[in-house]
């Protein structure tokens, strides 16, 4: 599509959409009668796209009438931890007793683990999950047997049989645009629908923005609405750890990319034993700003150590790539010495470098195999793993990130099953770099900053001039064109 300066100059939120930016949006949303509104929608009607919010509302009212507490069970990654923060802030603010629980990814299976809930979840309590639980048949059954009520909030792919929870708040049941939400966003949307006085509270917006970008969900639709509200908020209305995190956000009120945030904040926190994820919830709840700054300095120091460690592991992983899987367009690596919590980070880095969907497999105690998967291009790793559901003890995730655990198979057996499925799975494994416009002269790159933030599924604009592809390069207070075949994610 050749750029012709014919689009209207439109004000949308804080942004004045330039004619050049309008041309990009018209090209990216060709079926939409209003590409600007498609890019940045109006305030969503959350219950229209997210099922069972009414069930959660009823369960919370009943719980308040009979007494009892909420056991809030969240995933041990940034999406889950930020979701825990959202749940604790709102539900404790509404007078409930909340007990947060997170699993330990180095030892615990995927799904709801009864051992972690024993002694906390009692008859008459409400088990409420965040970013977790839509495939936890056994864990939900255990909770029901204790006499608890159960409501799942999750955004991961639904893989029947589904657990027999009283409510399943998962937008995968309804479809886009709600399916773009991260787990923290799903819980936030559900709770502000029930308790609207919490809507747009700056600390909650900061948590949802961080969980959304860290989880690499598409920066489209309802997510853009939430990120716009985050950019508009008054940072002086928050304290302590949340204010620090908002201040650390590069170019929050102007133009940023998801990779900038993951580099500055998410990677500093890390995952696994010894990383900052174990204290992240306490940091977010802490209102002592100076104390939080001191803790962050220690986390930065630890993250640098882990970065060196990742570099060594990454070099080994490149050598361990499975040649047959590479021929099918996937990066498959088996390693028995991956540091705790580093499998997902390693998979993300390999997927970017090799430009393929990536699966990292490692052994655990008791003969168990676990996998961390990251998507690239048309690879839908959650769909790929769920299509092999009978092979795994647990498997699931969303389109960009997924995982599994497996018992009873040795690596050579699992490898053959994975390769066999790769050969059959319909995918264009190595996508061509996107091009938004054909141009005679490179336009002023600053005219496209109004479209930021850029990230998953809403990549920086790319133009082609004289057979060369130029990608918009966005930094803190800088923007330029660069010749590149990268996606820009």
C-alpha positions as CSV (number, residue, x, y, z in Angstrom):
1,X,0.0,0.0,0.0
2,X,1.5,3.3,-1.0
3,X,1.2,6.2,1.4
4,X,-1.0,9.0,0.2
5,X,-1.6,11.8,2.7
6,X,-5.4,11.6,2.6
7,X,-6.3,10.3,6.0
8,X,-7.9,12.7,8.6
9,X,-6.0,14.1,11.5
10,X,-7.9,12.6,14.5
11,X,-7.8,13.2,18.2
12,X,-8.1,9.9,20.1
13,X,-7.5,9.9,23.9
14,X,-4.2,11.8,24.5
15,X,-3.1,11.2,20.9
16,X,-3.4,13.2,17.8
17,X,-3.4,10.6,15.0
18,X,-1.5,12.1,12.1
19,X,-2.5,11.3,8.4
20,X,0.6,9.1,8.2
21,X,-0.4,7.2,11.3
22,X,-4.0,6.9,10.0
23,X,-2.6,5.2,6.8
24,X,-0.9,2.6,9.0
25,X,-4.0,1.9,10.9
26,X,-6.2,1.6,7.8
27,X,-3.7,-0.9,6.5
28,X,-3.6,-2.9,9.7
29,X,-7.3,-3.0,10.2
30,X,-8.7,-3.2,6.6
31,X,-12.0,-4.6,7.6
32,X,-12.9,-2.0,10.2
33,X,-15.1,1.0,9.3
34,X,-13.2,3.0,11.9
35,X,-9.6,1.9,12.2
36,X,-8.8,4.5,14.8
37,X,-11.4,3.2,17.2
38,X,-10.4,-0.4,16.4
39,X,-6.9,0.6,17.5
40,X,-7.9,2.4,20.6
41,X,-11.5,1.5,21.6
42,X,-13.9,3.2,23.9
43,X,-14.4,2.0,27.4
44,X,-15.3,-1.7,27.2
45,X,-18.5,-3.2,28.5
46,X,-16.6,-5.8,30.4
47,X,-19.4,-8.2,31.2
48,X,-20.3,-8.4,27.5
49,X,-17.0,-10.1,26.7
50,X,-16.2,-11.8,30.0
51,X,-18.5,-14.6,31.2
52,X,-19.6,-15.4,34.7
53,X,-18.9,-12.0,36.4
54,X,-22.4,-12.2,37.8
55,X,-21.6,-15.6,39.4
56,X,-18.5,-14.1,41.1
57,X,-20.7,-11.2,42.3
58,X,-23.2,-13.6,43.8
59,X,-20.4,-15.7,45.4
60,X,-18.9,-12.6,47.0
61,X,-22.2,-11.5,48.4
62,X,-23.0,-14.9,49.8
63,X,-19.5,-15.1,51.3
64,X,-20.0,-11.8,53.1
65,X,-23.3,-13.0,54.4
66,X,-22.1,-16.3,55.8
67,X,-18.5,-15.3,56.8
68,X,-15.4,-17.1,55.6
69,X,-12.4,-16.0,53.6
70,X,-11.0,-15.8,50.1
71,X,-8.1,-18.0,49.1
72,X,-6.6,-16.2,46.1
73,X,-4.4,-18.6,44.1
74,X,-2.2,-16.9,41.5
75,X,0.4,-17.9,39.0
76,X,4.1,-17.3,40.0
77,X,4.9,-15.0,37.2
78,X,4.5,-11.2,36.7
79,X,0.9,-11.7,35.3
80,X,-0.1,-13.8,38.3
81,X,1.6,-11.6,40.9
82,X,0.1,-8.4,39.6
83,X,-3.2,-10.1,39.5
84,X,-2.8,-11.1,43.2
85,X,-2.1,-7.4,43.9
86,X,-5.3,-6.4,42.1
87,X,-7.3,-9.0,44.0
88,X,-5.9,-8.2,47.4
89,X,-6.3,-4.4,47.0
90,X,-9.9,-4.5,45.9
91,X,-11.2,-7.4,48.0
92,X,-9.5,-6.4,51.2
93,X,-10.7,-2.9,50.5
94,X,-14.2,-4.3,50.3
95,X,-13.8,-5.9,53.8
96,X,-12.9,-9.5,52.9
97,X,-10.1,-11.6,54.4
98,X,-7.8,-12.6,51.6
99,X,-5.1,-15.4,51.8
100,X,-2.8,-15.3,48.7
101,X,-1.1,-18.5,47.5
102,X,1.5,-18.9,44.8
103,X,3.1,-22.2,43.6
104,X,6.8,-22.7,43.3
105,X,7.6,-23.5,39.6
106,X,10.7,-25.4,40.4
107,X,8.9,-28.0,42.4
108,X,5.1,-27.7,41.9
109,X,3.1,-29.1,39.0
110,X,1.1,-26.8,36.8
111,X,-2.4,-26.3,38.1
112,X,-3.9,-26.0,41.6
113,X,-1.9,-27.9,44.1
114,X,-3.9,-29.3,47.1
115,X,-0.9,-29.4,49.3
116,X,-0.5,-25.6,49.1
117,X,-4.1,-25.0,50.1
118,X,-4.3,-27.5,53.0
119,X,-5.0,-25.7,56.2
120,X,-6.0,-22.5,54.4
121,X,-9.0,-23.4,52.3
122,X,-11.8,-24.5,54.6
123,X,-15.5,-25.3,54.2
124,X,-17.4,-22.2,53.3
125,X,-14.4,-20.4,51.9
126,X,-14.1,-19.1,48.3
127,X,-11.2,-20.3,46.2
128,X,-10.6,-17.5,43.6
129,X,-7.9,-18.0,41.1
130,X,-6.0,-15.4,39.0
131,X,-4.2,-16.4,35.7
132,X,-4.7,-20.0,36.7
133,X,-7.0,-22.9,37.0
134,X,-8.9,-23.4,33.8
135,X,-7.3,-26.9,33.3
136,X,-7.0,-27.8,37.0
137,X,-9.6,-30.6,37.1
138,X,-8.1,-32.4,40.1
139,X,-7.3,-29.3,42.1
140,X,-10.8,-27.9,41.8
141,X,-12.3,-31.3,42.7
142,X,-10.2,-31.3,45.9
143,X,-11.4,-27.8,46.8
144,X,-15.0,-28.8,46.3
145,X,-14.5,-31.9,48.4
146,X,-13.4,-29.5,51.2
147,X,-16.7,-27.7,51.0
148,X,-15.3,-24.6,49.4
149,X,-16.8,-22.5,46.6
150,X,-14.6,-22.1,43.5
151,X,-14.5,-19.4,40.8
152,X,-11.7,-19.5,38.2
153,X,-10.4,-16.3,36.6
154,X,-8.0,-17.1,33.8
155,X,-7.1,-16.2,30.2
156,X,-5.4,-19.4,29.0
157,X,-6.6,-21.8,26.4
158,X,-9.5,-24.0,27.4
159,X,-8.6,-27.7,27.2
160,X,-11.5,-30.0,28.0
161,X,-12.3,-31.6,30.3
162,X,-12.8,-28.4,32.2
163,X,-12.9,-28.2,36.0
164,X,-16.3,-28.2,37.7
165,X,-15.9,-24.8,39.3
166,X,-19.0,-22.7,40.2
167,X,-17.8,-20.0,37.8
168,X,-15.3,-19.9,34.9
169,X,-14.4,-16.3,34.2
170,X,-12.3,-16.9,31.1
171,X,-12.7,-14.7,27.9
172,X,-11.6,-17.7,25.8
173,X,-15.2,-18.7,26.1
174,X,-16.5,-15.6,24.3
175,X,-13.7,-14.6,21.9
176,X,-12.0,-11.3,21.0
177,X,-11.5,-8.6,22.0
178,X,-11.6,-9.9,25.6
179,X,-9.3,-12.8,24.8
180,X,-6.4,-10.3,24.5
181,X,-6.5,-9.6,28.2
182,X,-3.8,-10.9,30.5
183,X,-4.8,-12.8,33.6
184,X,-4.4,-9.7,35.8
185,X,-6.6,-7.8,33.3
186,X,-9.4,-10.4,33.5
187,X,-9.5,-10.2,37.3
188,X,-9.4,-6.4,37.2
189,X,-12.2,-6.2,34.7
190,X,-14.3,-8.6,36.8
191,X,-13.8,-6.9,40.1
192,X,-14.3,-3.3,38.8
193,X,-17.6,-4.5,37.2
194,X,-18.7,-5.6,40.7
195,X,-17.0,-2.7,42.6
196,X,-16.9,0.2,40.2
197,X,-15.4,2.6,42.7
198,X,-12.0,0.9,42.1
199,X,-12.0,1.6,38.4
200,X,-8.9,3.6,37.2
201,X,-7.3,3.5,40.6
202,X,-3.6,4.4,39.7
203,X,-2.0,1.5,41.7
204,X,-4.3,-1.0,40.0
205,X,-3.7,0.5,36.6
206,X,0.1,0.2,37.1
207,X,-0.2,-3.4,38.2
208,X,-2.4,-4.3,35.2
209,X,-0.1,-2.5,32.7
210,X,3.0,-4.4,34.1
211,X,1.3,-7.8,34.0
212,X,-0.1,-7.2,30.6
213,X,3.2,-6.2,29.0
214,X,5.2,-8.8,30.9
215,X,2.9,-11.6,29.7
216,X,3.4,-10.7,26.0
217,X,-0.3,-10.6,25.3
218,X,-1.4,-8.6,22.2
219,X,-1.3,-4.9,22.7
220,X,-4.7,-4.6,21.0
221,X,-8.3,-3.8,21.8
222,X,-9.1,-3.7,25.5
223,X,-5.5,-3.9,26.5
224,X,-4.8,-0.6,24.7
225,X,-7.7,1.0,26.5
226,X,-6.2,-0.1,29.8
227,X,-2.7,1.1,28.8
228,X,-4.1,4.5,27.8
229,X,-5.7,4.8,31.2
230,X,-2.3,3.9,32.8
231,X,-0.6,6.7,30.7
232,X,-3.3,9.2,31.8
233,X,-3.1,8.5,35.5
234,X,-1.6,10.9,38.1
235,X,1.5,9.2,39.4
236,X,1.4,11.3,42.6
237,X,-1.7,9.4,43.6
238,X,0.2,6.3,44.4
239,X,2.9,5.5,47.0
240,X,5.8,3.2,47.8
241,X,6.5,0.2,45.5
242,X,3.8,1.0,43.0
243,X,5.0,4.6,42.6
244,X,8.5,3.3,42.1
245,X,7.4,0.9,39.4
246,X,5.4,3.6,37.6
247,X,8.5,5.9,37.7
248,X,10.7,3.1,36.4
249,X,8.4,2.8,33.3
250,X,10.4,4.2,30.4
251,X,8.6,7.1,28.6
252,X,5.3,6.2,30.3
253,X,3.5,9.3,29.1
254,X,5.0,9.3,25.6
255,X,6.2,6.5,23.3
256,X,7.5,3.1,24.6
257,X,7.7,-0.5,23.5
258,X,7.0,-3.7,25.3
259,X,10.6,-4.8,25.0
260,X,11.7,-1.6,26.8
261,X,9.5,-2.5,29.8
262,X,10.5,-6.1,29.9
263,X,14.1,-5.1,29.8
264,X,13.8,-2.4,32.5
265,X,11.4,-4.0,34.9
266,X,10.3,-7.6,34.1
267,X,13.8,-9.0,33.6
268,X,15.0,-7.2,36.8
269,X,12.4,-9.1,38.8
270,X,13.1,-12.4,37.0
271,X,11.5,-15.8,37.8
272,X,12.2,-18.8,40.0
273,X,14.0,-19.3,43.3
274,X,16.3,-16.5,44.2
275,X,14.8,-14.0,41.8
276,X,12.7,-11.0,42.8
277,X,9.4,-12.7,41.9
278,X,9.2,-14.2,45.4
279,X,9.1,-10.8,47.1
280,X,7.4,-8.8,44.3
281,X,3.9,-8.9,45.9
282,X,5.3,-7.6,49.2
283,X,7.2,-4.9,47.3
284,X,4.0,-3.8,45.5
285,X,2.1,-3.6,48.8
286,X,4.9,-1.7,50.6
287,X,4.1,2.0,51.0
288,X,7.7,2.9,52.1
289,X,9.2,4.4,49.0
290,X,12.8,4.6,50.2
291,X,12.7,1.0,51.4
292,X,11.3,-0.1,48.0
293,X,14.1,1.7,46.2
294,X,16.7,-0.1,48.3
295,X,15.1,-3.4,47.6
296,X,15.1,-2.6,43.9
297,X,18.8,-1.9,43.9
298,X,19.4,-5.4,45.3
299,X,17.1,-6.9,42.7
300,X,19.0,-5.1,39.9
301,X,22.3,-6.5,41.3
302,X,20.8,-10.0,41.3
303,X,19.4,-9.6,37.9
304,X,22.8,-8.8,36.5
305,X,24.2,-12.0,38.0
306,X,21.3,-13.9,36.4
307,X,22.0,-12.2,33.1
308,X,25.5,-13.5,33.0
309,X,24.1,-16.9,33.9
310,X,21.6,-16.7,31.1
311,X,24.3,-15.9,28.6
312,X,26.1,-19.1,29.4
313,X,22.9,-21.2,29.3
314,X,21.9,-19.5,26.0
315,X,25.2,-20.5,24.4
316,X,24.7,-24.1,25.5
317,X,21.1,-24.1,24.3
318,X,22.1,-23.0,20.8
319,X,24.5,-25.9,20.6
320,X,21.7,-28.3,21.8
321,X,19.1,-27.4,19.2
322,X,17.4,-30.4,17.7
323,X,18.2,-30.4,13.9
324,X,15.1,-32.3,13.0
325,X,12.8,-29.9,14.8
326,X,14.6,-27.0,13.1
327,X,13.7,-28.6,9.8
328,X,10.0,-28.4,10.8
329,X,10.4,-24.7,11.7
330,X,10.6,-25.1,15.5
331,X,13.4,-24.7,18.0
332,X,13.5,-27.6,20.3
333,X,16.1,-27.9,23.1
334,X,16.6,-30.4,25.9
335,X,18.8,-29.4,28.8
336,X,19.3,-30.9,32.2
337,X,21.0,-27.9,33.8
338,X,18.7,-24.9,33.4
339,X,18.7,-22.7,36.5
340,X,15.4,-22.4,38.3
341,X,12.9,-20.1,36.7
342,X,15.1,-19.5,33.6
343,X,13.4,-21.8,31.1
344,X,10.8,-19.3,30.0
345,X,13.3,-16.5,29.6
346,X,15.6,-18.8,27.7
347,X,12.7,-19.8,25.4
348,X,11.8,-16.2,24.8
349,X,15.4,-15.3,23.8
350,X,15.8,-18.3,21.6
351,X,12.5,-17.6,19.8
352,X,13.7,-14.0,19.0
353,X,17.1,-15.1,17.8
354,X,16.1,-18.2,15.8
355,X,12.8,-16.6,14.6
356,X,10.9,-19.8,15.4
357,X,8.5,-21.1,18.0
358,X,10.6,-22.5,20.8
359,X,10.2,-25.3,23.3
360,X,12.7,-25.9,26.1
361,X,12.4,-29.2,27.9
362,X,14.2,-30.1,31.2
363,X,14.0,-33.0,33.7
364,X,12.7,-32.7,37.3
365,X,12.8,-35.0,40.3
366,X,10.7,-38.2,40.1
367,X,11.2,-38.7,36.4
368,X,9.1,-35.7,35.4
369,X,9.7,-33.6,32.3
370,X,8.6,-30.0,32.1
371,X,8.5,-27.6,29.1
372,X,8.5,-23.9,28.6
373,X,7.3,-22.7,25.2
374,X,7.2,-19.3,23.4
375,X,5.5,-18.6,20.1
376,X,6.8,-16.8,17.1
377,X,5.0,-16.0,13.9
378,X,2.1,-18.4,13.3
379,X,3.3,-20.8,15.9
380,X,0.5,-21.1,18.6
381,X,2.5,-23.0,21.2
382,X,-0.5,-23.4,23.6
383,X,-2.5,-24.8,20.7
384,X,0.3,-27.1,19.7
385,X,0.7,-28.5,23.3
386,X,-3.0,-28.8,23.9
387,X,-3.3,-30.7,20.7
388,X,-1.0,-33.3,22.4
389,X,-3.0,-33.1,25.7
390,X,-3.1,-36.9,26.3
391,X,0.7,-37.0,26.4
392,X,1.0,-34.4,29.2
393,X,0.0,-34.4,32.9
394,X,-0.8,-30.7,32.5
395,X,-0.5,-28.5,29.5
396,X,-1.8,-25.0,28.6
397,X,-1.1,-21.3,28.2
398,X,-2.1,-18.7,25.7
399,X,-1.0,-18.1,22.1
400,X,2.3,-16.4,22.9
401,X,3.5,-18.5,25.9
402,X,2.7,-22.0,27.2
403,X,4.1,-24.9,29.2
404,X,3.6,-28.5,30.2
405,X,4.6,-31.2,32.7
406,X,4.8,-34.9,31.8
407,X,5.3,-38.1,33.8
408,X,6.0,-41.6,32.6
409,X,8.0,-40.8,29.5
410,X,11.7,-40.6,28.9
411,X,13.1,-37.8,26.8
412,X,13.7,-39.8,23.7
413,X,10.1,-41.0,23.8
414,X,8.7,-37.5,24.3
415,X,11.0,-36.1,21.5
416,X,9.5,-38.6,19.0
417,X,6.0,-37.6,19.9
418,X,6.8,-33.9,19.6
419,X,8.5,-34.3,16.2
420,X,5.6,-36.4,14.9
421,X,3.2,-33.6,15.9
422,X,5.4,-30.9,14.4
423,X,5.3,-32.6,11.1
424,X,1.5,-32.5,11.1
425,X,0.8,-29.2,12.8
426,X,-0.5,-26.6,10.3
427,X,1.8,-23.5,10.5
428,X,3.8,-21.0,8.5
429,X,6.8,-21.3,10.9
430,X,9.0,-18.5,9.7
431,X,6.9,-15.4,8.9
432,X,8.0,-12.7,6.5
433,X,8.7,-9.4,8.2
434,X,5.7,-7.0,8.0
435,X,5.6,-4.0,5.7
436,X,2.9,-1.4,6.3
437,X,3.6,1.1,3.5
438,X,5.6,1.5,0.3
439,X,7.1,5.0,0.2
440,X,9.1,7.1,-2.2
441,X,10.8,9.0,0.6
442,X,11.2,8.1,4.3
443,X,8.6,10.1,6.3
444,X,9.3,11.8,9.5
445,X,9.4,9.0,12.1
446,X,8.1,11.2,14.8
447,X,4.7,11.3,13.0
448,X,4.2,7.7,14.1
449,X,4.9,8.0,17.8
450,X,1.3,8.7,18.3
451,X,0.6,5.0,17.7
452,X,2.8,3.8,20.6
453,X,3.0,1.7,22.6
454,X,4.3,-1.0,20.3
455,X,4.6,-4.7,21.2
456,X,3.0,-8.1,20.7
457,X,0.7,-8.1,17.7
458,X,1.0,-4.3,17.3
459,X,4.6,-4.0,16.1
460,X,6.4,-0.8,15.2
461,X,5.6,0.4,11.7
462,X,7.8,-0.7,8.8
463,X,8.0,0.8,5.4
464,X,9.8,-0.2,2.2
465,X,11.7,2.3,0.1
466,X,13.8,1.3,-2.9
467,X,13.5,-2.4,-2.0
468,X,14.9,-1.8,1.5
469,X,12.8,-2.4,4.6
470,X,12.9,0.3,7.3
471,X,11.6,-0.4,10.8
472,X,10.7,2.3,13.3
473,X,13.3,2.3,16.1
474,X,11.9,3.7,19.3
475,X,14.0,4.5,22.4
476,X,13.6,6.7,25.4
477,X,13.1,10.1,23.9
478,X,14.5,9.0,20.5
479,X,13.0,7.7,17.2
480,X,14.5,6.9,13.9
481,X,14.3,4.6,10.9
482,X,16.6,1.6,10.7
483,X,17.2,-0.9,7.9
484,X,16.1,-4.2,9.5
485,X,14.4,-7.5,8.9
486,X,13.5,-7.9,12.5
487,X,9.8,-7.9,13.6
488,X,10.3,-5.1,16.2
489,X,8.7,-7.1,19.0
